[in-house]
Amino acid sequence: MQSTAQTIPLPSSRRRIPRPRLPRVNGFFFFILPGVSFVLSLTLFPALYGIYISLTNLNLGYVGYSFVGLENYGRLLEWDDLGLVTRNTLGFVASVVVLQVAIGLLVSILLNQKLVGHQVMRSLTILPWVLPSVVVGLVFAQIFGGSRLGIANYVLSLFGVGQMSWLADPALAMALLVAVSVWRGVPFTVIILLGGLQTLPRELYEAAVIDGATAWQRFRYVTLPLLKPILMISLIMGTGGALNSLDIPLALTGGGPGSATELFSISLYKQSFFHLDISYGAAIGTVMLVVNLVLIVLYLLVLQPRRSANHD
Amino acid sequence: MTDVVPVRGRPARRPLEPSPFTYLFYPILAAAVLMPLGWALLGGFKNPNELFTYPPTLWPRHWTIANYVDVFVRLEFGRYLINTVVVALFTVVLTLFFAGLAAYALSRWDFRYKDVLLVTLLGLQLIPSTVNIVPYYTIMNHLGLLNTRTALVLIYTASHIPLAIWVLKGFFDTVPRALDEAAQIDGCSKWHTYWSIIVPLSLPGLSVAGFLVFVTSWSEFLVPLVIASAKDVAVTSVGLFTFFGPDAQTSYVYLFAATVITVAPVVVAYLFAQRFLISGLTAFSDK
């Protein structure tokens, strides 16, 4: 390791001030180690430990456990609801991500226009991001399923739409779950995309206008290509957010009616802490971890070239 | 702001004039956000009978704060609030302490694999608590920390340190190194330099990271639900879920008042510090 404290500009080495404290070369170690070991011990270590638990028959209802190899994964493959939950999860994640990024892109382009009042609108639009998502789930459950099936049905009835039991109908419950997740998820996408939009060079748009490009052409041929890395980031983060989302599903539908909105995240929670089959839950968690690792690698790959480009 | 760009050429058709058509979307956006929130806010001030009337009323006919009183007296929500505040504040302090030291080192020293470390931290931060919830439970069980606020603080701190490091390193990078060097010539150790020079100069950065950590700790749900759901240590999100979740028995008349109480601190924090929060969040995509 090279000495890095040589940056102090001194005329000659004879006048160097002796520093009897920590050896300079390894000083950073004492600054970094506590934080990094903290992070490792409660992020990476649990993830690995979860893989280990998934290879045992640990159950919160019994004392002791033994190593059972891949048995939990075998059970997972034979699980009756596997197809249903896979379809639910894929459908949920895909719908949430597509809607979230599409709406987020539209909204952030609108909010990027410096009209009178755009700052107030921006604050308002981003507000749902600070609301605890479990609260969002509970309030929407009430709006769509409270007394007389909720205020939402009353409002719809004013427009001539008949009463709908949102939380009792499988398709409607899923649609509602997607809608509420999007409502809570759009602000974060808007924050990221607005940050990206504001870095786009104005000159390009001016040149495009002078060349006679329409608004749509400016969007299609200037905004979209330049925004691509940030769009990728919001797609990846949106996918992870939807896949791992548990607060809103649990508060809004709890997986119901029946298993109509059951997602892998809900199964993990129910298997582990209702059926106490915590090693089976860990197996579901490990499968989810693998998907998350793919997303994380993608995320870092998208981020990496930008980083080094900034440093050059 | 950066939008003062001199426009050369034809000033008559100034390009990129914002389109007034955008205003058409403002009411839609505002309604989408405000309607559910307004319904909850106003619902908290209605008396229980009014919540069940049909057709429903939007504006309370008789304003009452009885729901708020009941939420505190009958549901003992004060305890949940205190738990949430305590956990969030300890998390903020611990996170800033560890992340600050690491960020300072990462800002001032160069060593091999530094970029790898920074990127790894960012990746670790993205391992979701949903995946880690089972191991969290077993680990805290082993440590005898189930149903303690300590367990929550430890887990939140670990999962927030990477983001805080990224935010703080960005700020420390803007503090001139000449100050460190001057302090060292005066005989300050790195440790003293950090605490007496860098920290006081980086209070804006520390606030950004602190606000961000506070708001996200406040909203945590799954970890406290599984790790600390006992009544005396539970936080507001868990309290709300146990009272008003799908399987709960409590009448929902209190839901709206309890919601407002839960949400008010973070909304106020947001209104005062949204610039801070947002500049911190873009650390996810900007660096």
Chai-1 contact restraints between the chains, C-beta under 6 A:
chainA,res_idxA,chainB,res_idxB,connection_type,confidence,min_distance_angstrom,max_distance_angstrom,comment,restraint_id
A,T4,B,W109,contact,1.0,0.0,6.0,A-B,restraint_1
A,T4,B,D110,contact,1.0,0.0,6.0,A-B,restraint_2
A,I8,B,E181,contact,1.0,0.0,6.0,A-B,restraint_3
A,R21,B,S189,contact,1.0,0.0,6.0,A-B,restraint_4
A,G27,B,K190,contact,1.0,0.0,6.0,A-B,restraint_5
A,F28,B,A105,contact,1.0,0.0,6.0,A-B,restraint_6
A,F28,B,W109,contact,1.0,0.0,6.0,A-B,restraint_7
A,F31,B,L101,contact,1.0,0.0,6.0,A-B,restraint_8
A,F31,B,A105,contact,1.0,0.0,6.0,A-B,restraint_9
A,I32,B,A102,contact,1.0,0.0,6.0,A-B,restraint_10
A,I32,B,A105,contact,1.0,0.0,6.0,A-B,restraint_11
A,P34,B,F98,contact,1.0,0.0,6.0,A-B,restraint_12
A,G35,B,F98,contact,1.0,0.0,6.0,A-B,restraint_13
A,G35,B,A99,contact,1.0,0.0,6.0,A-B,restraint_14
A,G35,B,A102,contact,1.0,0.0,6.0,A-B,restraint_15
A,G35,B,I161,contact,1.0,0.0,6.0,A-B,restraint_16
A,F38,B,F98,contact,1.0,0.0,6.0,A-B,restraint_17
A,F38,B,A158,contact,1.0,0.0,6.0,A-B,restraint_18
A,V39,B,L124,contact,1.0,0.0,6.0,A-B,restraint_19
A,V39,B,A158,contact,1.0,0.0,6.0,A-B,restraint_20
A,V39,B,I161,contact,1.0,0.0,6.0,A-B,restraint_21
A,L42,B,I155,contact,1.0,0.0,6.0,A-B,restraint_22
A,L42,B,A158,contact,1.0,0.0,6.0,A-B,restraint_23
A,T43,B,L124,contact,1.0,0.0,6.0,A-B,restraint_24
A,T43,B,I127,contact,1.0,0.0,6.0,A-B,restraint_25
A,T43,B,A158,contact,1.0,0.0,6.0,A-B,restraint_26
A,L44,B,L124,contact,1.0,0.0,6.0,A-B,restraint_27
A,P46,B,N132,contact,1.0,0.0,6.0,A-B,restraint_28
A,P46,B,P135,contact,1.0,0.0,6.0,A-B,restraint_29
A,P46,B,Y136,contact,1.0,0.0,6.0,A-B,restraint_30
A,A47,B,I127,contact,1.0,0.0,6.0,A-B,restraint_31
A,Y49,B,P135,contact,1.0,0.0,6.0,A-B,restraint_32
A,G50,B,V134,contact,1.0,0.0,6.0,A-B,restraint_33
A,G50,B,P135,contact,1.0,0.0,6.0,A-B,restraint_34
A,L110,B,T22,contact,1.0,0.0,6.0,A-B,restraint_35
A,L110,B,F25,contact,1.0,0.0,6.0,A-B,restraint_36
A,Q113,B,P18,contact,1.0,0.0,6.0,A-B,restraint_37
A,Q113,B,T22,contact,1.0,0.0,6.0,A-B,restraint_38
A,K114,B,P18,contact,1.0,0.0,6.0,A-B,restraint_39
A,L115,B,P18,contact,1.0,0.0,6.0,A-B,restraint_40
A,L115,B,T22,contact,1.0,0.0,6.0,A-B,restraint_41
A,M121,B,Y26,contact,1.0,0.0,6.0,A-B,restraint_42
A,S123,B,Q274,contact,1.0,0.0,6.0,A-B,restraint_43
A,L124,B,V33,contact,1.0,0.0,6.0,A-B,restraint_44
A,T125,B,L29,contact,1.0,0.0,6.0,A-B,restraint_45
A,L127,B,V33,contact,1.0,0.0,6.0,A-B,restraint_46
A,V130,B,V215,contact,1.0,0.0,6.0,A-B,restraint_47
A,V130,B,V266,contact,1.0,0.0,6.0,A-B,restraint_48
A,V130,B,Y270,contact,1.0,0.0,6.0,A-B,restraint_49
A,L131,B,V263,contact,1.0,0.0,6.0,A-B,restraint_50
A,P132,B,S219,contact,1.0,0.0,6.0,A-B,restraint_51
A,P132,B,S237,contact,1.0,0.0,6.0,A-B,restraint_52
A,V134,B,F221,contact,1.0,0.0,6.0,A-B,restraint_53
A,V134,B,S237,contact,1.0,0.0,6.0,A-B,restraint_54
A,V134,B,F241,contact,1.0,0.0,6.0,A-B,restraint_55
A,V135,B,T259,contact,1.0,0.0,6.0,A-B,restraint_56
A,V135,B,T262,contact,1.0,0.0,6.0,A-B,restraint_57
A,L138,B,F244,contact,1.0,0.0,6.0,A-B,restraint_58
A,V139,B,A40,contact,1.0,0.0,6.0,A-B,restraint_59
A,V139,B,T259,contact,1.0,0.0,6.0,A-B,restraint_60
A,Q142,B,Y252,contact,1.0,0.0,6.0,A-B,restraint_61
A,Q142,B,L255,contact,1.0,0.0,6.0,A-B,restraint_62
A,S147,B,F52,contact,1.0,0.0,6.0,A-B,restraint_63
A,R148,B,Y54,contact,1.0,0.0,6.0,A-B,restraint_64
A,I151,B,P56,contact,1.0,0.0,6.0,A-B,restraint_65
A,Y154,B,P56,contact,1.0,0.0,6.0,A-B,restraint_66
A,I191,B,I278,contact,1.0,0.0,6.0,A-B,restraint_67
A,I191,B,L281,contact,1.0,0.0,6.0,A-B,restraint_68
A,I192,B,S285,contact,1.0,0.0,6.0,A-B,restraint_69
A,G195,B,T282,contact,1.0,0.0,6.0,A-B,restraint_70
A,G195,B,D286,contact,1.0,0.0,6.0,A-B,restraint_71
A,R202,B,V5,contact,1.0,0.0,6.0,A-B,restraint_72
A,Y205,B,L16,contact,1.0,0.0,6.0,A-B,restraint_73
A,E206,B,P15,contact,1.0,0.0,6.0,A-B,restraint_74
A,V209,B,P15,contact,1.0,0.0,6.0,A-B,restraint_75
A,I230,B,S285,contact,1.0,0.0,6.0,A-B,restraint_76
A,I233,B,S285,contact,1.0,0.0,6.0,A-B,restraint_77
A,N244,B,P128,contact,1.0,0.0,6.0,A-B,restraint_78
A,N244,B,T130,contact,1.0,0.0,6.0,A-B,restraint_79
A,L246,B,T130,contact,1.0,0.0,6.0,A-B,restraint_80
A,L246,B,L222,contact,1.0,0.0,6.0,A-B,restraint_81
A,D247,B,F221,contact,1.0,0.0,6.0,A-B,restraint_82
A,G254,B,P246,contact,1.0,0.0,6.0,A-B,restraint_83
A,S265,B,T130,contact,1.0,0.0,6.0,A-B,restraint_84
A,S272,B,V134,contact,1.0,0.0,6.0,A-B,restraint_85
A,I278,B,V134,contact,1.0,0.0,6.0,A-B,restraint_86
A,G281,B,V134,contact,1.0,0.0,6.0,A-B,restraint_87
A,A282,B,V134,contact,1.0,0.0,6.0,A-B,restraint_88
A,G285,B,V131,contact,1.0,0.0,6.0,A-B,restraint_89
A,G285,B,V134,contact,1.0,0.0,6.0,A-B,restraint_90
A,M288,B,V131,contact,1.0,0.0,6.0,A-B,restraint_91
A,L289,B,V131,contact,1.0,0.0,6.0,A-B,restraint_92
A,I296,B,G123,contact,1.0,0.0,6.0,A-B,restraint_93
A,I296,B,L126,contact,1.0,0.0,6.0,A-B,restraint_94
A,L300,B,V119,contact,1.0,0.0,6.0,A-B,restraint_95
A,L300,B,G123,contact,1.0,0.0,6.0,A-B,restraint_96
